[in-house]
Amino acid sequence: MDLYVALNLSKFYGWFSYSFLESREDLLSDKIGEYPRYTDQRHTVSLVGDWNLGSSWGTNLRVQYGSGYAYTPSAAVFNSKSNQWSWVQGDKNSGTLPPYRRVDIRISKEFELWKLSTQAYFDVSNLLNFTNVQSYRYRFNSNGNPYIEEVKLWPILPTLGMTVKF
């Protein structure tokens, strides 16, 4: 299910969207049965606003939220006979990653460079420095003890750039 609402005024364009998705699969080649697909992200919310500030200046704000994707967790199990830890994989896609959250902002200036349409911009991605987890790595430290390492996406990321249209 998708809901999309847009607003277009003389110096502002923006939109809001909400999506609900349940994605499951059942492979005929296994005996697992039905389980959440790795793309199963139940709730996705986006809010985008573009402001024309005049004199070829503009700014953009983008807010995104997505509930966590399905993943297959593992659990640490201690074998008393071998005196060692091991990782045992859980049920297929029975876990959910933490939610994805991000706020981006951009300010831009349009101009002509050598008779070509050009835009210079300053962009800050993940402005509020949210920690977004992409996956987990199941590791052992130097003593053989298990630990879980979060594989994170980028932190706050400022970018200065230019786009030239030929």
N, C-alpha and C positions, 0 to 999 in steps of 0.2 A: 504494500500500500504506500502510495506517495501523495504528499500534500505539498503544493507549491503555490506561493503567493508572491506577486511582484508589484512594485510601486515605481512608476516612472513620472517624475516631475521635471521641471525645466533644468534644475541644477543638481538633481539627485536621481539615482537609479539604485534600487535595492531589491533583494528578494530573500525569502525565508523558505526553507524546505524541511520537511520531516518525512522520514521513511521508516516503515516497519517491515522487517524481512525475517522470515524463518526459513532457513535453508538446511535441508536434511538430505542424506543419501543412504542408499542401501545397495551395495555392490552384490551382484549375483555370484561373483567369484570368491566370496568369503562367507563365513558363517557367523559374522558379527551381528547382523540385523541392521536396523535403521539407527543412525546416529547423526548428530549435528555435523554439517559440512564445515570445512575450515573457513569458508566465507560467511558463516552464520554470524552476522552482526545485527542484532535485533533492532536497535534504535540508532538512527543517524539524524543529526540536526545540523543545518547550515544556515548562517545568516551572513549576507554580503551587502555592503553599502558602498556606492561610488558617489563622491561629491565633486562637482565641477566648481573649483574655487575662483574661476575667472583668470584672465591673462594667461591662458593655457596651462594653468596649474590644476592638479587634481589630487585627490586622496582616496584611499580605499581601505576598508576595514573588512576583515573576514574572520568569522567565528565558526569553529567546527567542534562537534561532539559526536563520538560514536561509542556505543557500548562495546565491550570487549569481544574480540573474535574467539571462536572455539579453538581449543588446542588440546593436545594429549599430555596430561601431566605424568610425572614419574614420582615414585616415593622411594625414600632410602630404606633399605632393609638390611639388618645386620645378621650375618651368618656366624653363629657361635662356633661352629666346627672349624671354619677357616679363619675365624677372628677378623673378618673383613666386611666392609660395607659394599653394597651394590645398589644400583638403581633398577627398579622394576617399573616398567611402563604401565600406566593405568588404562582404563577403558578409552577407546578411541574418541577423541574430541569431547571428553567429559568435563574438561575445565574451561574457564573463561578468562581471557586476559583482562587486565584492568582497562577501564575506559580510555579512549583516545580523546585528548582535549588540545585545542590549539587556537591561538588568536594571532593573526597577522595584520600588519599595517603597512601601507605604502604611501609615499608622497612622490608625485611625478611632475615633470615639466615637459611640455611638447614644444618643439622648435624645428627649424629647418637647418640642416647642415649640408653644405655643398649641394643645395637644391633637393635634398632627400629628407623625407619625413622622419624625425628623430624624437625619441623620448628618453630623457635621463630620469633615473629614479633612485630613491633610497627606500629600502624594504627591510622590515624587521619580521622575520618568521619566528613563530613561537614566542611572541612578545612577553608573555607572562611566565615563560620558562617552565612550562609543565613538563613533567617526566612522563614520557610515553614509552611503554614497554612493547617491543616488537615480538619477543619470544623469550624463552628461558634456556639456559645451558645448565646441564646437570654435571657437576664437577666433583673432584676430590682434592683436598688440600694436601700439603706435603706430609701430613701425618696419616693420610688415608681416610680422613673424615669427610663426609659428604657436605656439599653446600650448593645452593642454587644461585646462579648468576643471571641477573636481568640483562637482556640485550635491549638497549635503549635506542630510541631514535634521537635525532639531534636536539641539543638544547637551544636557547635563544641564538638566532643566527641573523646578524645584520648583513645586508648586501647593498652595494652601490653598483649600479649598472646603467647600460645604455642600449636601446634598441634602435636600429636603423632599418627602415623599410626601403628596399630597392624596387 
